[in-house]
Amino acid sequence: MQGNTDSGDNHASVLLVGATPMDARVISCGLKREDISMDIAADVRTVIDRLTTMCEDETTVASPCLVAIDFTTAPADGLTVLNAIRASPRLQTLPAIALVNHTVAPDEAKERIQSAYEHGVNGHISGASDIETYADAIQEFAAFWFSQVSLPPQSLYSDSATISYD
């Protein structure tokens, strides 16, 4: 299945984790330009609850096509979410990207991104110098991701599983 999900109820969607309200607005702006919906999980508990519900009842809870984890303000929380996704047999193939905005010092941003890759993230967006550039980077990534990347079939998300985190 391509990342582009044009058919009916399979609309492309992103689950955003841990972003500040300002970053969430910027990210939403970039995604809307590509007609991609976004749900927000403000903290670890919320995202784990959302993904657990998705695993338990896939008929009423839409699966995100991508999880975008903000490593700007709470990188430890981002790693917790990423570890929970990768540890779940149902979700381990769910694509995840790391986001780090320009407020993080370049050396620190590199460390956070490296750590995210070590824990199984599939890509990252970082370092945009202003809001418009960040929204443009999100849009460009979304345009690429949802039109060119082959995602795992949804059937991979259909086995029963428990999601846990420490």
ZATIGU-475240 format. One record per residue: residue in one letter; chain; x, y, z of N, C-alpha, C in turn. Coordinates in pm, whole numbers. Each point is the difference from the previous one (the first is absolute). Layout:
% residues N
+--------+------+--------+--------+--------+--------+--------+--------+--------+--------+--------+
| drenpa | keza |     nX |     nY |     nZ |    caX |    caY |    caZ |     cX |     cY |     cZ |
+--------+------+--------+--------+--------+--------+--------+--------+--------+--------+--------+
|      A |    A |      X |      Y |      Z |      X |      Y |      Z |      X |      Y |      Z |
...
+--------+------+--------+--------+--------+--------+--------+--------+--------+--------+--------+
END
This chain:
% residues 166
+--------+------+--------+--------+--------+--------+--------+--------+--------+--------+--------+
| drenpa | keza |     nX |     nY |     nZ |    caX |    caY |    caZ |     cX |     cY |     cZ |
+--------+------+--------+--------+--------+--------+--------+--------+--------+--------+--------+
|      M |    A |     85 |   -117 |      0 |    -85 |    117 |      0 |     89 |    123 |      0 |
|      Q |    A |    -30 |     94 |    -82 |     73 |    126 |     -1 |    -44 |     83 |    119 |
|      G |    A |     86 |     92 |     41 |    -35 |     91 |    106 |   -122 |     83 |    -34 |
|      N |    A |    -20 |     26 |   -127 |   -115 |     75 |    -45 |   -122 |    -91 |     11 |
|      T |    A |    -96 |     39 |     81 |   -118 |    -84 |     23 |   -123 |     75 |    -48 |
|      D |    A |    -20 |      2 |   -131 |   -109 |     76 |    -60 |   -137 |    -65 |     14 |
|      S |    A |     -8 |   -126 |     27 |   -128 |    -70 |     -9 |    -82 |     10 |    127 |
|      G |    A |   -116 |     63 |    -10 |   -102 |      1 |    103 |     47 |     33 |    138 |
|      D |    A |    -18 |    -98 |     92 |     28 |     21 |    140 |    149 |     -8 |     34 |
|      N |    A |     83 |    -32 |    -95 |    142 |    -17 |     25 |     77 |    130 |    -19 |
|      H |    A |    -53 |    109 |     48 |     64 |    130 |    -13 |    132 |      2 |     76 |
|      A |    A |    100 |     62 |    -58 |    131 |     10 |     65 |    -12 |     80 |    129 |
|      S |    A |     61 |    -52 |    105 |     -5 |     70 |    128 |    131 |    -18 |     75 |
|      V |    A |     29 |     98 |     83 |    121 |      1 |     82 |    -43 |     14 |    145 |
|      L |    A |     64 |    -76 |     88 |    -18 |     17 |    143 |    122 |     76 |     50 |
|      L |    A |    -21 |    121 |     49 |    107 |     85 |     50 |     11 |    -18 |    150 |
|      V |    A |    122 |    -25 |     47 |     23 |    -29 |    141 |     93 |    103 |     62 |
|      G |    A |    -45 |     61 |    109 |     87 |     81 |     84 |     38 |    138 |    -49 |
|      A |    A |    -66 |     51 |   -100 |     35 |    133 |    -52 |    -64 |    110 |     85 |
|      T |    A |     68 |    113 |      5 |    -59 |    117 |     65 |   -118 |     47 |    -85 |
|      P |    A |    -92 |     76 |     58 |   -112 |     51 |    -80 |     46 |     79 |   -123 |
|      M |    A |    105 |     80 |     14 |     50 |     78 |   -114 |     55 |    -93 |   -108 |
|      D |    A |     83 |    -97 |     38 |     53 |    -94 |   -100 |   -113 |    -81 |    -63 |
|      A |    A |   -100 |    -38 |     79 |   -113 |    -76 |    -55 |    -72 |     81 |   -108 |
|      R |    A |    -16 |    131 |     23 |    -65 |     85 |   -102 |     83 |      6 |   -127 |
|      V |    A |    132 |     13 |     15 |     88 |      8 |   -117 |     -2 |   -132 |    -77 |
|      I |    A |      9 |   -111 |     73 |     -2 |   -133 |    -63 |   -134 |    -23 |    -69 |
|      S |    A |   -108 |     37 |     67 |   -133 |    -14 |    -60 |    -10 |     80 |   -130 |
|      C |    A |     55 |    119 |     -1 |     -2 |     84 |   -121 |     71 |    -71 |   -115 |
|      G |    A |    118 |    -55 |     27 |     74 |    -72 |   -104 |    -74 |   -122 |    -51 |
|      L |    A |    -67 |    -73 |     90 |    -73 |   -120 |    -40 |   -127 |     35 |    -78 |
|      K |    A |    -69 |    105 |     43 |   -124 |     40 |    -69 |     27 |     36 |   -145 |
|      R |    A |    116 |     54 |    -28 |     35 |     35 |   -138 |      1 |   -124 |    -90 |
|      E |    A |     18 |   -116 |     61 |      0 |   -127 |    -74 |   -127 |    -80 |     25 |
|      D |    A |   -101 |     62 |     63 |   -128 |    -64 |     31 |     18 |   -124 |     88 |
|      I |    A |     85 |     14 |    101 |     26 |   -109 |     94 |    -53 |     42 |    136 |
|      S |    A |    -78 |    -87 |     62 |    -56 |     33 |    130 |    100 |    -31 |    110 |
|      M |    A |    -21 |     62 |    116 |     91 |    -18 |    112 |    -79 |    -11 |    129 |
|      D |    A |     36 |    -98 |     81 |    -50 |    -12 |    136 |    117 |     32 |     92 |
|      I |    A |    -31 |     53 |    117 |    106 |     39 |     93 |    -13 |    -80 |    129 |
|      A |    A |    113 |    -53 |     44 |     11 |    -63 |    132 |    104 |     81 |     76 |
|      A |    A |    -45 |     71 |    101 |     87 |     95 |     68 |    106 |    -65 |     89 |
|      D |    A |    -26 |   -123 |     44 |     95 |    -62 |     91 |      5 |   -151 |    -22 |
|      V |    A |     93 |    -64 |     71 |     23 |   -144 |    -16 |   -127 |    -80 |     29 |
|      R |    A |    -65 |     30 |    110 |   -120 |    -75 |     39 |   -107 |      8 |   -108 |
|      T |    A |    -21 |    118 |    -54 |   -102 |     19 |   -104 |     30 |    -83 |   -124 |
|      V |    A |    125 |      4 |    -45 |     34 |    -75 |   -122 |     -8 |   -151 |     24 |
|      I |    A |     45 |    -46 |    116 |     -8 |   -143 |     30 |   -146 |    -43 |      7 |
|      D |    A |    -84 |     81 |     66 |   -143 |    -31 |      6 |    -61 |     -4 |   -141 |
|      R |    A |     34 |     97 |    -82 |    -53 |      6 |   -137 |     41 |   -123 |    -80 |
|      L |    A |    128 |    -36 |      6 |     48 |   -115 |    -76 |    -55 |   -131 |     55 |
|      T |    A |    -17 |     -8 |    132 |    -60 |   -120 |     60 |   -144 |    -16 |    -48 |
|      T |    A |    -76 |    109 |      2 |   -138 |     -4 |    -48 |     -4 |    -40 |   -147 |
|      M |    A |     92 |     55 |    -79 |      7 |    -34 |   -142 |     24 |   -150 |    -17 |
|      C |    A |     89 |    -56 |     81 |     29 |   -143 |    -10 |   -119 |    -85 |     40 |
|      E |    A |    -74 |     45 |    102 |   -111 |    -78 |     50 |   -124 |      8 |    -88 |
|      D |    A |    -22 |    115 |    -62 |   -123 |     19 |    -78 |     29 |     80 |   -126 |
|      E |    A |     55 |    -67 |   -100 |     37 |     69 |   -124 |   -120 |     42 |    -83 |
|      T |    A |   -122 |    -46 |     37 |   -118 |     39 |    -78 |    -48 |    141 |     33 |
|      T |    A |     28 |     49 |    121 |    -48 |    133 |     37 |    111 |    103 |     14 |
|      V |    A |    124 |    -43 |      7 |    111 |     93 |     15 |     89 |    -11 |   -123 |
|      A |    A |     13 |    109 |    -71 |     83 |      0 |   -121 |    148 |    -11 |     35 |
|      S |    A |     70 |    -78 |    -78 |    144 |    -15 |     18 |     71 |    115 |    -67 |
|      P |    A |     98 |     59 |     69 |     79 |    102 |    -69 |     90 |    -67 |   -104 |
|      C |    A |     30 |     71 |   -106 |     93 |    -50 |   -101 |    144 |     25 |     42 |
|      L |    A |     18 |     91 |     95 |    133 |     43 |     42 |    -11 |     60 |    139 |
|      V |    A |     98 |    -26 |     85 |      8 |     65 |    130 |    117 |     99 |     -6 |
|      A |    A |    -28 |    125 |     29 |    103 |    104 |      5 |     25 |     34 |    146 |
|      I |    A |    121 |    -27 |     47 |     33 |     18 |    141 |     92 |    120 |     15 |
|      D |    A |    -46 |     98 |     78 |     80 |    121 |     21 |    103 |    -26 |    109 |
|      F |    A |    126 |     11 |    -36 |    111 |    -20 |     93 |     56 |    134 |     48 |
|      T |    A |    -73 |    109 |    -21 |     49 |    133 |     37 |     -5 |     21 |    150 |
|      T |    A |   -115 |    -20 |     63 |    -15 |     35 |    141 |     21 |   -116 |     96 |
|      A |    A |    -34 |   -121 |    -40 |     11 |   -115 |     91 |     50 |   -123 |    -75 |
|      P |    A |    130 |     -3 |    -31 |     52 |   -113 |    -78 |    -18 |   -135 |     69 |
|      A |    A |      4 |     -4 |    133 |    -19 |   -127 |     70 |   -141 |    -54 |    -24 |
|      D |    A |   -100 |     88 |     -2 |   -137 |    -43 |    -30 |     -9 |    -53 |   -142 |
|      G |    A |     68 |     65 |    -93 |      1 |    -48 |   -138 |     57 |   -139 |    -12 |
|      L |    A |    107 |    -26 |     73 |     60 |   -134 |     -2 |    -93 |   -102 |     64 |
|      T |    A |    -72 |     39 |    104 |    -95 |    -91 |     64 |   -109 |    -40 |    -99 |
|      V |    A |    -54 |     96 |    -72 |   -103 |    -29 |   -100 |     57 |    -88 |   -111 |
|      L |    A |    116 |     34 |    -49 |     63 |    -76 |   -108 |     28 |   -144 |     45 |
|      N |    A |     49 |    -17 |    122 |     26 |   -135 |     52 |   -129 |    -80 |     12 |
|      A |    A |   -108 |     64 |     44 |   -129 |    -70 |     12 |    -51 |    -45 |   -137 |
|      I |    A |     15 |     85 |    -99 |    -43 |    -36 |   -136 |     83 |   -116 |    -53 |
|      R |    A |    130 |      9 |     13 |     89 |   -104 |    -55 |    -11 |   -132 |     76 |
|      A |    A |    -44 |      4 |    127 |    -15 |   -123 |     79 |   -132 |    -71 |    -26 |
|      S |    A |    -95 |     66 |    -63 |   -131 |    -58 |    -25 |      0 |    -77 |   -132 |
|      P |    A |    -33 |   -129 |      3 |     -6 |    -75 |   -125 |    -95 |     61 |   -102 |
|      R |    A |   -107 |     63 |     45 |    -96 |     60 |    -92 |     46 |    132 |    -57 |
|      L |    A |     83 |     71 |     73 |     36 |    136 |    -40 |    146 |     16 |    -43 |
|      Q |    A |     79 |   -104 |     14 |    144 |     17 |    -23 |     35 |     50 |   -139 |
|      T |    A |    -87 |    -19 |    -97 |     27 |     50 |   -135 |    -65 |    136 |    -27 |
|      L |    A |    -70 |     55 |     97 |    -61 |    132 |    -16 |    112 |    103 |    -17 |
|      P |    A |      3 |     71 |   -112 |    107 |     96 |    -23 |     -3 |    114 |    101 |
|      A |    A |    119 |     41 |     43 |     13 |    110 |     96 |    114 |     91 |    -44 |
|      I |    A |    -23 |    130 |     16 |    107 |     96 |    -29 |     25 |     85 |    124 |
|      A |    A |    122 |     51 |     11 |     39 |     89 |    108 |     -4 |    144 |    -50 |
|      L |    A |    -50 |     88 |     84 |     -2 |    143 |    -31 |     83 |     74 |    104 |
|      V |    A |     87 |     88 |    -44 |     77 |     85 |     91 |      2 |    139 |    -62 |
|      N |    A |    -54 |    100 |     72 |     -5 |    133 |    -60 |    128 |     79 |     26 |
|      H |    A |      4 |    121 |    -51 |    121 |     83 |      4 |     39 |     48 |    139 |
|      T |    A |    -86 |    -16 |    101 |     33 |     48 |    134 |    101 |    -89 |     70 |
|      V |    A |     26 |   -119 |    -52 |     97 |    -91 |     60 |    136 |     27 |    -64 |
|      A |    A |    103 |     13 |     84 |    136 |     25 |    -50 |     40 |   -111 |    -98 |
|      P |    A |     74 |     33 |   -106 |     35 |    -98 |   -103 |     64 |   -129 |     52 |
|      D |    A |     94 |     10 |     93 |     63 |   -122 |     54 |   -101 |    -86 |     76 |
|      E |    A |    -85 |     65 |     78 |   -104 |    -72 |     75 |   -100 |    -62 |    -96 |
|      A |    A |    -37 |     72 |   -104 |    -93 |    -54 |   -100 |     58 |   -125 |    -65 |
|      K |    A |    128 |      2 |    -34 |     64 |   -118 |    -59 |     -5 |   -119 |     94 |
|      E |    A |     24 |     23 |    129 |     -6 |   -108 |     99 |   -142 |    -57 |     10 |
|      R |    A |    -99 |     86 |      3 |   -139 |    -45 |     10 |    -40 |    -80 |   -124 |
|      I |    A |     41 |     47 |   -116 |    -33 |    -70 |   -124 |     71 |   -135 |     -4 |
|      Q |    A |    127 |     -4 |     38 |     75 |   -126 |      3 |    -68 |   -100 |     93 |
|      S |    A |    -40 |     46 |    117 |    -68 |    -86 |     96 |   -132 |    -52 |    -57 |
|      A |    A |    -73 |     87 |    -68 |   -127 |    -42 |    -61 |     24 |   -109 |   -104 |
|      Y |    A |    102 |     15 |    -83 |     32 |   -104 |    -99 |     40 |   -130 |     68 |
|      E |    A |     75 |      8 |    108 |     40 |   -120 |     74 |   -120 |    -74 |     57 |
|      H |    A |   -110 |     71 |     21 |   -122 |    -60 |     55 |   -104 |    -30 |   -107 |
|      G |    A |     36 |     13 |   -128 |    -87 |    -47 |   -106 |    -81 |    102 |    -76 |
|      V |    A |     33 |    128 |     10 |    -73 |     99 |    -78 |     35 |    -17 |   -148 |
|      N |    A |    -93 |     34 |    -87 |     19 |    -20 |   -144 |     54 |    122 |    -74 |
|      G |    A |     -2 |    116 |     63 |     48 |    122 |    -64 |    -10 |    115 |     98 |
|      H |    A |     47 |    117 |    -42 |     -8 |    116 |     88 |    -11 |    129 |    -80 |
|      I |    A |    -53 |    101 |     67 |     -4 |    136 |    -53 |     55 |     89 |    111 |
|      S |    A |    100 |     81 |    -33 |     58 |     85 |    104 |     60 |    126 |    -58 |
|      G |    A |     26 |     94 |     91 |     83 |    114 |    -29 |    -59 |    115 |    -79 |
|      A |    A |   -128 |     -3 |    -31 |    -57 |    113 |    -73 |     18 |    128 |     81 |
|      S |    A |     41 |    107 |    -65 |     37 |    122 |     70 |   -116 |     91 |     38 |
|      D |    A |   -116 |    -20 |    -60 |   -116 |     82 |     33 |   -128 |    -81 |    -25 |
|      I |    A |   -111 |     56 |     40 |   -128 |    -71 |     -7 |    -37 |    -38 |   -143 |
|      E |    A |     13 |     92 |    -92 |    -38 |    -28 |   -139 |     88 |   -109 |    -61 |
|      T |    A |    129 |      5 |     29 |     92 |   -103 |    -51 |    -33 |   -136 |     59 |
|      Y |    A |    -38 |     -1 |    129 |    -37 |   -126 |     66 |   -128 |    -56 |    -64 |
|      A |    A |    -99 |     84 |    -22 |   -124 |    -45 |    -65 |     29 |    -51 |   -141 |
|      D |    A |     89 |     69 |    -71 |     38 |    -45 |   -134 |     69 |   -137 |      5 |
|      A |    A |     88 |    -20 |     99 |     69 |   -128 |     13 |   -100 |   -112 |     30 |
|      I |    A |    -98 |     27 |     85 |   -104 |    -99 |     31 |    -79 |    -32 |   -127 |
|      Q |    A |    -38 |    103 |    -74 |    -76 |    -21 |   -124 |     81 |    -83 |   -100 |
|      E |    A |    125 |     33 |    -19 |     84 |    -73 |    -95 |     17 |   -146 |     42 |
|      F |    A |     20 |    -22 |    129 |     12 |   -136 |     50 |   -130 |    -76 |    -25 |
|      A |    A |   -113 |     63 |     35 |   -131 |    -66 |    -17 |    -27 |    -31 |   -147 |
|      A |    A |     33 |     94 |    -88 |    -21 |    -23 |   -143 |     79 |   -121 |    -46 |
|      F |    A |    124 |     -9 |     43 |     83 |   -116 |    -34 |    -55 |   -127 |     65 |
|      W |    A |    -20 |      5 |    131 |    -36 |   -120 |     75 |   -130 |    -62 |    -49 |
|      F |    A |   -102 |     83 |    -17 |   -131 |    -54 |    -33 |    -22 |    -23 |   -149 |
|      S |    A |     97 |     32 |    -82 |    -13 |    -31 |   -143 |    104 |   -100 |    -49 |
|      Q |    A |    113 |    -12 |     67 |    109 |    -84 |    -51 |     36 |   -120 |     87 |
|      V |    A |    -23 |      8 |    130 |     43 |   -106 |     91 |   -103 |   -112 |      4 |
|      S |    A |     46 |   -122 |    -10 |    -88 |   -116 |     14 |    -10 |    -35 |    147 |
|      L |    A |   -122 |      2 |     51 |    -24 |    -32 |    140 |    -39 |   -145 |     15 |
|      P |    A |     21 |    -57 |    120 |    -42 |   -138 |     20 |   -152 |    -12 |    -10 |
|      P |    A |    -50 |   -116 |    -41 |   -145 |    -17 |    -10 |    -66 |     11 |    138 |
|      Q |    A |   -122 |     53 |      1 |    -72 |     16 |    126 |    -17 |   -133 |     73 |
|      S |    A |      1 |   -112 |    -73 |    -18 |   -129 |     65 |    107 |    -26 |    105 |
|      L |    A |    113 |     66 |    -11 |    104 |    -17 |    102 |    -45 |     54 |    134 |
|      Y |    A |   -101 |     88 |      0 |    -48 |     58 |    124 |   -118 |    -78 |     58 |
|      S |    A |    -29 |   -119 |    -51 |   -124 |    -66 |     39 |     14 |   -111 |    104 |
|      D |    A |    119 |    -39 |     36 |     16 |   -103 |    103 |    -22 |     62 |    138 |
|      S |    A |    -47 |    -80 |     95 |    -20 |     56 |    134 |    135 |     18 |     67 |
|      A |    A |     11 |    105 |     78 |    126 |     30 |     67 |    -27 |     96 |    115 |
|      T |    A |     93 |      3 |     90 |     -5 |     94 |    110 |    111 |    101 |    -19 |
|      I |    A |    -31 |    124 |     25 |     99 |    105 |     -7 |     36 |     38 |    142 |
|      S |    A |    129 |      4 |     28 |     42 |     39 |    134 |    121 |     90 |     -8 |
|      Y |    A |     23 |     72 |    106 |    119 |     84 |      9 |     42 |      6 |    144 |
|      D |    A |    126 |     36 |     20 |     53 |      9 |    136 |     -9 |    139 |     54 |
+--------+------+--------+--------+--------+--------+--------+--------+--------+--------+--------+
END
